[in-house]
Amino acid sequence: MRKAAWPEGNAIVYCEGAFGTTNGKTAHGLVRFTRRYTVLSVVDSELAGRDAGEYLDGAPNGIPILPSPAVALADAQRSGRRATHLVIGLAPDGGRLSRRGRAAVFEALKRGLDVDSGLHDFLSEDPELADLAEANHCRIRDIRKPPPRSKLHFFSGKIEAVESFRVAVLGTDSAVGKRTTAWRLVQELEARGHSVELVGTGQTAWLQGARYGVVLDSLVNDFVSGEIEHAVWRAWKDRHPAFLVVEGQGSLMNPAYPGGFEILAAARPHAVVLQHAPARLHYDGFPGYGMHPLWTQIEAVELLSDRPVVAVGINHEGLNPEDIPLIGATIARETGVPVCDVLLEGAAPIVDAILEVQSSEMEAVS
């Protein structure tokens, strides 16, 4: 998962009917940060006319939300920045593309755009779309298409050779902000002069330009831990960074998206940051399944990994802005670890905690 020259081009992000919802999290990631593209606009007719950054985070970023791919293409032409990619910004349950979405892809290919998709519906295997791409010299990339099994890795133990200090960013639920917090940790560590790489575990991290990683939910289960190990090892072998930040997937106890077990087992993190949405009462998309308490989830992570949860990141969905400091202070008092919302407060308190644990580890070794 490496690319030397970024950005690759100018992207229109398709997120019809989902921007601002958990099904639009891929678009959210691209609006907030990506090395791979320059994002020109987001397509969502329900929010057309809004600024994507202002709607998402309360801070305008000049990325307009437009009603259709055709309008987005015309807007790009007027601005003097030719669109080169249509990126599917949807992350719906099951990863399927709607008929309306397929029509948008058809229009993009017809107009000569490359299409990148992280869905489980492989657009490159749609004969009509594949033929249209070939006829217009376009490329369709299905990010979730798994590698041939002959190229997959089984866990080998080579993780023990990795000398980077490894931080896993796990969550108490799916779609809770793990990837966003992971990138903010990377950026804060870089700002302090530390070498660091993010190891992505989903399609959005790849779309954002993570150099190393794997799309976990595209793999046969036997190879999940081996592919995590290999991605972490490869990042170490190629770059020898002081820190590796591993993006989590799902949560230990989400009924449909259980995740984190393999990351703890295969990446062997030295520390864990746990992302949490205090206002969320039920697991994402499953109102009949109440969220396990934060304390229970911390205990589960620490029991499985024998490593500390060093900080908690807050997802502020459903919270009044004026209440966030008090909520954070309460969680910090109850857990005994730093707590912050990286989007509103930055990642410095979490990085401070990581560096403290790293320093303690180095002293123990010496």
N, C-alpha and C positions, 0 to 999 in steps of 0.2 A: 504494500500500500504506500508506495513512494512516488512522488512527482517532483521533478526538479524545478520546472518553470511555472510559477503561478502568478496571477490568475490565468486559468485556461481560456476564459472568455467571459462574456456578459450574459447573465442568466435572468430569465423570467421564471419565477417560482409559482407553480400552480398549486393553489390551496383552496379550491372552490368549496365554500360552505363550512370551512373548518378552522380558519385563522382565529386564534384566540381561544381555541378549545384544545383538549389533550390530543385530538386527532390531527392537529396541525403542528405538532411539536417539531417535525422536520423543518417546516417553513420557519418556525420560531428560531431554531438554531441558526439557519442561514441568514435570517434578518439580523441576528445579534452578532454573528461572526462567521466568516468563512475565508480561508486562504485560496480555495479552489476557483471561486468565481468572483466577479463584481456583480452584485445583485442589483438589477435595474428596477424591478417591480415585483409585486405579489398579485396574483389573480384570485379574487374572491368577490363575487358580485354583491354579496350581502353586506360587505364593508367598503365598497367602492367609494373613493373620495377621501379616505382617511390616510394618514401617514402611518406606515407599518410600525415604526419604532415608537411613535407616540401611543398608538393603540395598545401595543404589547407591554411597553415598559414606562410609558409616560414621558419619554424623551424623543422628540422628532429626530429622524435620521435621514430624511430625504428620500426614502423608499416608498413610493406611492402604492396604494392598494387600488387595483383597476378591475373593471367588470368582466373582462374577457381577454383571451390571448390575442385576438385581433387588435383590440385597443392597446394592449401592452406593446405589441409590435410597432404600432403606429407611434406610440409615445416614445419608444426607443429611437425610432427613425428621426423624429422631430428633435430629439435631444442630441443627435449626432453620435450616439453610441449604439451601433448595430447589435441587436440581440443575436447571440450565437447558440444558446442553450435554452431548452425548456427543462426545468428540474421539477419533478413531482415532489411537492412539499407535504403531501398527505401521509399520515401514518395510521390508517384506520385499523380496527380490529380485524385480524385475518389478512390484512395487506392486499385487499382486492381493489381494482380500479373500476369506477362506475362507468356507465355508458357515456355519460357527459364528459368524464375525464378522458376516455378513449378518443372522443371526438376532438378534444383539445390537443392530444398527442398527434392525431391525424393532421390537424391544421398546422401544427408546428413543423412536422416533417415535410408537409407540402410546401412550406415556406423556407425550407432549407436549414432548419435548426437541428442540432444534435439533441437527443433526449436522454436524460439520466433519471433512473427510477429506482427507488429502494423498496418497491412493493414485492409481494410474493407472486403477483401476476407478472410473468416474464414477457415484457412487451416485444423483445427480440424474437420470441417464438410465435408471435401473432403473424401469420403469413402475409396478410394485407399490409400491416405496418412495416414488416421487414422488407417487403418488396418496394414500398414507397421510400423507405430509407435508402435502399440501394439505388433507386432511380434518381434520387436527389442528392446522392453522395453525402448522406448523413450517417451518424453513428447512434445506435441505441445501446446504452449501457445499463444492464440490470444488475444493480449493486448487490442484490441478495442472491444472485445465482451462485450456487456453491461451486468451489473448484472441483475438478475431477478427484475421485476418491484416491486415486493413485498419488495425488500430491498432498493429501492431508497427513497430519502428524499425530502420532499417539504420544501420550505423556511419557517422557524418558528420564526425567530427573535433571535435565540440563539447566533448569531454573536455578539450581544451586550454584552455577557458575556466574550468575548475574550479580554484580556488585552494586548496582544502583539501589538507592533507598526507594522502596516501592510503596506507593500509597494507593489504596483502592477506595474509590468513591462509590459507596453502595447507597441504597435508599430504603425507606420504610414502605415504598409503594412504587409502582410503575409510573411513568410520566410525572415525575416529582422534581426533576431538575438536576439529576446526577451529572449528565453530560455538561450542562452549563457550568455547574460548580467545578467540574474537572478542568474545563478550559480556563476558568478564572484562576484556579490554582496554578496552572501552567504559566499563565501570563504574569501572575504575581511573583512566582519564583524566578521567571526570566527577568522581570524588572529589578530584582535584587541581585542579579548577576549569576544565578545558578543555571547550569545546563539541565534541561528537562525535556522529556518527550511524553506526549500523550499516547497511550495505547487504547485505540477505540475498539468498541465491541458491538457497534451497531452501524446501520447504513448512514445515519446522519453524521457521525464523526468522520466517515469517509468523505461525504459530500463537503464537509467543512475543511477537509484537507489534512486529516490525521495521517502522518507518514506511515504509521504502523498500526496493525490491528486486524480484526476479524469480525465478520458479521455472524454472531453466535447463533441466532435463530434460523440460520440457513443451513446449519450443519447436522449431520448424523451424530447422535448423542455420544457415540464411542470416541469421537475425535474432538469434542468440545474442549476438554481440559488440555489435550495436546496442542491444539491450535492456539489457545491462550498462552500456554507456556512458550510456544515457538515465537509468537508475536513479541512477547516480552523479551525473550532471549535475543531475537533478531535486532530489536531496538538497542539492546545493550551491545551486541557484537558490532553493529554498524557505527554507533555514535558514542558509546560509553558515557551517557549522561549521568550526572550526580543523582538525578531523580527520575523516576518513571511514575506517571499518574495513570492508573487503570480505570477506565470508565465502567461503571456497573450497569447491569441490566435487570429489569423487573425488581423484585424484592424477595426476600427469603420466604415470605408467607403469603404473597399474592396468589390467589387460587388459579388464575389463568397464566400468569407470567412469573412463576417462581424463578428466581435468579440470584446469583451471588455465591452460591455454593461452589461452583466450579472456579470462580475467580479467587475465592479464598484458598481453595485447595491447590490450584495450579499456579497462580501468580505469586503465592506465598508472600502477601504484603507484610511490610513491617508495621504499618499503621492503617487505620480505616477512618474515613470521614463518612458520616451517615447523614444523608439528605432527608428532610422530613417536612411534611405539610401539616402544621398544627391544626388547621381548620378542617382537615379531611377526616371524616368519621368512618367511611367505608372504603374498601379497596376500589381503585379506579375501574369504573364500569360495572361494579358488582355491588349494588346497594344492599343486598342481603348478607354481605360478608363484612362485618365490622373490623376496622383496623386494630391490630394488636397494639397495646400500649408501647410508647417509645422505649420505656425501660426494658420491656420484654424483648424488643428487637435488638437493643444494645447487648443485652445478656446473651442472646442467641448468636450474634456476630462474634462476640468475644469468646464464647464457649467453643464455637466451631474453629476459630482461627488461632486461639491462644495469643491474640494480639489486641492492643487497645483501640477502642473508638476514641480518637483524640479530639474530635470536634463534631459539632452538629451544624449542618447548613439548613437554613429555613427557606421553604417555598412559601411566599406570602399570599398565595391564592386564597380568596375568601376572608382575608384579614383587613381591617382598617389600618391605613398607614400609621396613624397615631398610636395604635396598640402594639405595633411590632417590637419596639424597644422593650416594653414590659414583658411581652411574651418571651422574647429572647432571654431576658434576664431571669425569668422564672425557670425556663428550661435549663439554663446554665447552672442555676442554683440546685436544681434537682439532679442534674447529671454530673456536675463537677467538671465540665469541659467547656471550652469557648463555644459560643453560639453566634452566628451572624447570617444575614441575608446577603449573599455575595452581589446580587444585583443592585441592592440599595446601599450597602455598607462596604462593599469591597471584600476581598478575600484575605486581608492582612491578618486578622486574628486566627484564622485557620492555619495559615502558613507559619505564623509564630509557633503554634502548637506542634506542627510537623517538624519544624527545625529543632524544637526543644527535644522531641523524641529522638530525632536523628542524632543530635549531639550526645544524648544519653547512651544510645546504641554504640556510637563510636568510642566513647569512654569505656564502656563495658568490654569492648573487643580489645582495646589497648591495655 
